[in-house]
Amino acid sequence: RIAIGKTDAQPTVSLNITQIDAPKIKAGNKATLTFDAFADKTFTGEVVSVDTIGSETSGVTTYPAVIKLDGAVEGLLPNMSASANIITDTKDNVILIPSTAIQTQNGATFVQVMKNKQITQVDVTTGLASDTQTEIVSGINEGDTIITSIVNGSSTTRGSTQSSSPFSSFGRTGSGGNRQIQMITR
């Protein structure tokens, strides 16, 4: 549950941050919020404070944080359930790929790339990551075609089949099972 209040006629949202996330979150970080009562809408706001004195419940320590929404939300009531995503870092003009395309083996991080109609393993260095996408700092370039998953029949052997994506077009190749591929763009 998130407590709803008002500051300067703009609603505020109070939430508890886990001890893992609390050191990463600072006043001024932007946030997006969704409320169960408004399932089809996303709201924006900014972190105004993170309390450094935590509280423990059932052996779990959390730290209170307050987010001020960017505008009024009609129908918003105290104690409505909500989810918040706090943006702790951003970068522009980077290469992003689906996180499911990244593999790690024996300490090496790599992706599979289609070059000259052949699948090639390419070592990569990763950067920032969200729940679904990861920045590639080095190893592949804009315009490269990566394998995002390998599908044999109705089961996925690695990664996940994506029916829609924030990325551009998908193609398929027919040798050794269906391989979902993607052109890398910025």
Secondary structure, 3 states (H helix, E strand, C coil): CCEEEEECCEEEEEEEEECCCHHHCCCCCEEEEEEHHHCCCCEEEEEEEECCCCEEECCEEEEEEEEEECCCCCCCCCCCCEEEEEECCCCCCCEEEEHHHCEEECCEEEEEEEECCEEEEEECEEEEECCCEEEEEECCCCCCEEEEEEEECCEEEECCCCCCCCCCCEEEECCCCEEEEEECCC
